[in-house]
Amino acid sequence: MRPPTVALCLVISGSLWTGCAVDYGLADVVDPTLSLVETFAEPPLPVGTSLEDATPPAEYGATDEADGMGQISVQLDAAFQRNRWGSHISRCQVQLSFHHFHLLEETEETEETEPAPDEGTGDDDPDAPGDCVFEELDPDEGGGGDPGDDGDNWYESGELAGPETLYLLGETTEWALILTQAEDGRLRYELDDCSVDTFPFGEVLDLVVPDEIGHADPFTVPEVLVVGAELTLLSPDEGQLQQDQFVLEPGMPLSMRWEREGGDPVLADGTVVAPELELKLHNGTHNGSAFQFLDCAPDHDEGTEVSGSALAQFSFNEDPDEQHFDTYLDLHAVTHSPGWTTPWGGQVQVKTTVSAGGGLFLEGS
């Protein structure tokens, strides 16, 4: 028999995120003890934010900047993630932060070496639905993490705050974001007691800031955050799992099915915002080096199949009773919100992520 799943507090160097058991106010929702294979699970994709040197729009009622204030950047993120093939909620968050943003002079060096967050170079993305791209890093050279990722970027924080509560308004429901201290000692606004029942699946949300912040008067931004539908994995199902893992024999394809409950969100002009589906597999050793990656573009909205030949590029466990390689799968449904302009002239593009995944045991020949 394979050894039981081991619970660890693991800090991975390089670009992988910290897997320590820490309670950040989600004790009733999230089991803080993760198995080793779950340390390979990707955090949701980071919010993409850019700031341009622009005059604050008059409709926001923005006032002149205070001396030395500089521009202000807004970071907004919503993410919901299940693992253990849907039986466990590992992440539930809606977070917003404000911080000073110091404009940098554009140079050839920064243009060449600073790609947008989580996009890497773009050279290794699957070309068409059903395609998979394999990449392998040398674990002896510190090759942990997914190529192109920006490390531990799963939470938002800043140094600026305004009123005690901000609001996100949906079609029929209001969500309050409460001012709190973040993990790094800075500040953020967050959805308190986030759970499957309170997360705004399928909503198009307006942001309401009811009091002055950063020398800007109270303001509202319509359609600031578009959240995808709830994602549920249907196959592999619970009856096919062994110790929370799905066992794949040599040459066996991985067939998956899922559903997105409630339908996709719809903008005020009638535009349906469908998500981008991304299937990512990670394979690594017990010492914490995730050095093999398979990125696939699902060929259907409700399911896909990863061929046995694509999976054969991974290192397999040669002994069916011993696990030397940990493999983890993440299905991301990424929804892009319309771009919007902050009171300080910043152009913001937010993407929200609803994810589900689980561990695999790859048997060798």
N, C-alpha and C positions, 0 to 999 in steps of 0.2 A: 504493500500500500504506500502511496505517497505520504510524506510527512504532513501533519496538520499545518494549516496556515499559521504563520508566526506573526505576532503583533510587535511592531517596532516603533521606536522613536528615532527616525533616521534623518540625518541632514546630508544631503547629496551636494557635493561641490560642483562648481561650474554652473550650468544653466538649469539644472533641475530644481524643483521647489522643495521646501522643507516639509517633511512628512511627520513631524512631531505631533503628539496628541495635545492639543491646546483648545481650551474652551473659550470661544469668542461669542458667547451669548446664544449659541444654537444647541444647547445641551438637550433640549427636548426633541430636537429634530435630527441631529447628526451624532452618530456614534464616533467619538474622537479616535478610537483605536482602529487603525487601518492595517490590513494585511500587507505583507511585503509586495505582493504583486500589484496592489493598489497604489503603491508609491509611484508606479509608472503611469498612472492615470493623468491625463493632461488637465491642468486648470483650464477653465473656460477662456476663450480667446480674449485678449485685452481690448479695451475700448480704443478706438483710433481717434486721436485728437490733433488738430493742427491749429495754429494761431497765426493770423496775418496782421500786418500793421495797417489797421483800418480805423476810421473814425467811428466811435460808438453811435449806433443808430438812434435817431431822435425819438422814435416811438417807444423806446425803453425808458425814457426819462433819465438817461445817464447824465451825471454831472461831470465837471472837469476832474481829471485825475489829481489826487493829492500829490504833493512833491515827494518823489521817491517811491510812489506806489507802484509804478510800472504796470504792465498789462496783467490781467488776471485770467487764468486758464480754468476751465470747467471740465471735470472728469466725471462721467456718469456711466454706470455699468449695472446690468441685470443678468444674473446667471442662475440656472437651476441644473443640478447634475445628480444623476443616480448612478450607482455602480452595483456590483454583485448581481448583474443582470436584472436590475430594476428593483431589487428588494431593499436597497439601502440608499438613503439620501446623503450624499457627501458634500453638497454645496447648495445653499439657498441664500441669495443675496440681491438686494437692490441698494446701490450705494452711490453717493454723489459727494464730490469735494471741490473746493475752490482753493487755488494757490497762485502765488505770484509766478509770472512767466517772463523770463528775461530773454528778449529777442537776441538771436545770434546772427552774426554776419554770415551770409551765405558764401561758402568757399567751395572750390572744387573738391576739397578733402571731405567736407561734411556731406556734400551731395553724393559722393561715391561710397561713403562708409556708413551712412545712417539711413537704411531703408525704413519704411513705415513699420510700426510695431506688428510683430507676428507674421509678416509677409515674406521675410527672407529675401532672396533674390527673385523668386517667382519662377526659377528655371526648373524646379523639381515638382511642380504641380501636375496631376494627371491631366492628359490632353482632352479626354472625352469620357462621357459616362461609361462605366464599366472598366476603365483603365486603372492600373495601379502603378505606383512608382516606388521602387525599393532603394533604400540608401543605408549604407553601413559605415559606421565610424570606428576608429581604432580605440577600444576601451583602455588601452595602455597610455593613450594620449589625453585622457580626461574627457573622452567623448560622451558625456551624458547629456540628456535632454534632446528635444526635437530640434533638428536643424532650423535655424532662423528664429527660435523663440527668444524672449527677452527675460527669461528667468522668472523670479517670483513676482508676478504682476497681477495676482488674483484679487488684491484688495486696493481700494482707493483711499487716499488721505491727502490732506492739505493743511495749510496754516491759517486759513481765513474762515470765519463763520459770521452768520447774520442772525436771524431769528432762531428760536429754539426748534421750530418745526417748519419744514417745507412740505409741499403737497404735490402729488401726482394724481391728476383727475382723468378717470376713464369715462366711458359712456354712461355708466350707472353707479360707479363706485369710486371712492376717494381713498388713496393710500397716503399715510403720513410718513414722512422721513424725519427721524428724530436725530438731533445733534448729539454726537457721542465721541468718545476718544477712541482712536484707531489703535491697531496693534503696535504701531511705531511711535505712539505718544502724540501724534498729530490729531487732526479733527476730520470728521466726515459726518454726513447725514445718511441714515440707513433705515431700511424697513425693519421694524422691531418684530421679534417672534416670527421670522420668515418660515413658512411651511408650505406644503403642497396646497393647503387650503387658502393661504393668504397671498401666494405668489401670483402676479398679474398675467397669467397665461392668456395669450391671444388678444391683449389689450393694446390700444393706441392711446398714449398718455400725454397729457399736457402738464408742463411744469409750472407751478405757482410759487413764487417767492414773495411772501406777504409783507416783508419789511426790508429796509435798506441793507445792502451788503456791498462791500467794496466800493463805496461812494456811488452806487447805482440805486435809484429808487426802486420800490417794489415793481416786479414785472412778471409777465406770464409768457411762456413759449408754447405754442400749439404743436402737437405731434412730435414732442421732443424724444420720446422713447416708444419704439414699437417692439412688442414682445411676442415671440412665437408661441405656437400651440404647445400643449403638454405632449411630451414624447414618451411613448411606452413601447418597450421591446416585447414582441410576441414570440419570437423564435431566435435563438434557442430558448426553450422554456425550462421551468424549474425541474421538470421530470427528467431532463437530459443532463443535469449538472451533477458533478461529483465534487464534494467539498467546495462548493461555490465556483467551480470551474467547469468549462465545457471542454471535453476531451476530443481531440482531433487525431485520427489515425493517419498513418502515412498516405499521402495522395488524396486525402479526403478534402473536398471543398468546404468552405464555410458559408452556409446559407443563413440569411437573416431576414426577418420580417419585423415591421414595426407599424405603429399608427400614431398619428398626430391628432389628438382629440380636440374637438371643438372648431376645427377649421382655422385657416390663416387669418391674421388681422387685416382689417380693411381701413384705408385712409378716408378722410372726409370727402375726397373727390371720387371715391369709389374704387380706387386702386387696391387690388389685393396684393399683399406683401408676402410672397412665398419665401421660405428659407433656402439657403444654400446648405446642402447636406455634405458632410465631410466624414469619411471613415478613416480612422488612424489606428494602426497597430504598432505596438512597441515590444521589442524582445530584448531581454538583458539577463545578466547573471545576478546571483545572490549578493554580490558585493556592491550592488547599486549602480552598475554601469548599464544604462539603456543604450545599446550601441547599434541596434538594427531597427529600421523603421519602414513601414509599408503604408503609404498614403493612397487611398482609393476613392474614386468618384462613383457613388452608387448609381446604378443604371435605371432604377425605378424610384418613385417617390415613397413607396411603401415597402421596399425590400431590395436586396441585392445578393449576389453570390461572389465570393472571392475564390478564385480557382485554386485547386491543389498545387498547380505549378507556381502560382504567385506565392503561396505560403511556403513552398519548398525552399525559397531563398533564405528563410529563417534557420537558425540553429535549433535543432530538435533535442528533446530529452531522449537519450538512447535507451535508458532503463525505464520501463513503464511504472516502476515502483519508486523511482527517485526523481526529484525535480531539480535540475541544475539551471534551467533557463525559465525565467518568468515572462509570460506574454500577457499583454493587456490590450483591450480594444476599447476605443471611444467612438461613438457616433455623435457628431455635433450637428445640430440644426441651428444655423447662424442667420439671424434676421437683421437686416440693415434698416435703420431709421432714416428719414429724410434729413439732409443737412440743415443746420440752423446756425444763427449768428447770436453770440452772447452780447450782453450790454456793453462789453469792452472791446467789441470788434472781432472777436475770435470766431473762426469757422469750425464747427464741431460736427463730426460724423460718428454716430454711436451704433455699435452692433451688439445685439444681445444673443445669448447662447443658451439653448436647452440641450442637455447631453444625457446619454445613457451608455453604459458599458459594463464590461466584466472581464474576468480572467479566463485565459485559455491554457490548456495543457497540450503541448504539441509532442506527439509520440514519434520517435524515430523508427527507422526500418528494422 
